[in-house]
Amino acid sequence: MTTLTGWKTRFLALKILIFTERENFKRFKPFLDKYTKDLPPLDRAFVREIASGTVRFLRLLDFSIEKATGKNPAKQKIPTRNALRLTAYQLFFTGIPPYAAINETVEAFKRIAGKKAAGFINAVSKKLINFDYKSAVNEIRDPIERLAVFHSFETWMVKRWHNFYGQNLERLLESLNEVAPLYLRVNALKINVGEFLKLLEDKGFGFEQHPFLKEMVRIKGRVAVEELPGYESGFFYIQDPASYLAAYLLQPKPGERILDVGAAPGGKTTAIAALTGNEMEIYAVDVSKSRMELLKENCKKLGVKNVKPVITDISKDRSFIEKHKNSFDRILIDAPCSATGVIRRHPEGKWNKSLSLIKTNASIQRELIKSAVKLLKPGGVLLFSVCSLEKEEGEAHVALFKNLNLKPQPFEEVKNFLYPDSNVLRVFPYRDGMDGFFYTRWNV
């Protein structure tokens, strides 16, 4: 396989950006995967970096293009503005020589829009060379607006997080712009942690074990996941510590009957199985048929047994409630949410959120909680988690749990490592080295 160089990598990055914007930033990773899956590792990494980086810093790039060139990207056609954004990202953030960043992007754009349009990109792009975007941003008087442009977020998001998190706001914004580390959960159903670490060491991979979640291992450097030992054999599952923490905090025990709500594609279901040594019965519930197929595939690959996949919405399925009333020892609700806590993994998430989405999700979450409580055995445990930074999707639900006569269950097992407030816990990338999640735990 020959290595792609020059304009060809930019051509693929441009296609990814164009298709992503045409779908209003609802999807990014599917296009990224589609256009990079057959590339050699170095080219794949390069295309992913420049495409992801461009999406991540979209607002700052548009601001800079307009300030430096007088051309408003919003008035350009989608391919044109994305070619300018791609060039600006390379000039500002990659250390690629300006002549290479501009020439190769122009050459790629020529294949998409023709020679005349490429000439426009060439002329405008040259005005971006040596543009001091930091000085330009510093001229913005309003401090929230200035932070929003510099870190490239919607202003309404930054205002909310300023109200929620105050003095930690800038650290939060910076951490959400970092490239998320690659974490693996060692699959105890196939191999123990020590054996897997030995395999990594023998193969020359750099790694670091998580401070207290010993099954979690961070892989250092840029690595093609397919090259890691045990990839085909199911020795590990790619998962952030914050996601695994939901299963860990559920504290599942062998012999229990467990309900996993919002289970697909199976990260938490398979973690629960591993924590109990497959000695449990899990009802894995999700509304998505396609994602449930992924859950089944993951269970098979990881050697997970005793899982019953159910495609339903428990908040609307009365027959499921009647059939399983008061029958589960533990319930995990990994609820649908705005996913603002995982923006570092999904930079397109900066541009596809809204206040109405947050309110809609909060309403869905309340209905799931009310339905799940009916399914708990006396003495049963319910853990609610969301990968959201929004308090309407987290802390605001505490009152509902109290109204449903549930009792708070403190997070004693992590108080030496994290910062739980009674039975409410938030984790952040900048403080805890994991995605932004909220958890709360209650029992009947």
PyMOL commands that set and color helices and strands:
alter all, ss='L'
color gray80, all
select helices_A, chain A and resi 7-22+29-36+41-56+58-69+73-75+78-93+98-113+115-126+133-138+143-151+155-176+193-202+225-227+241-250+267-275+289-302+318-324+340-342+347-350+355-373+391-393+395-403+412-414+429-432
alter helices_A, ss='H'
color red, helices_A
select strands_A, chain A and resi 182-186+207-209+216-219+236-238+257-261+281-286+307-311+328-334+376-386+407-408+424-427+437-443
alter strands_A, ss='S'
color yellow, strands_A
deselect
rebuild
show_as cartoon
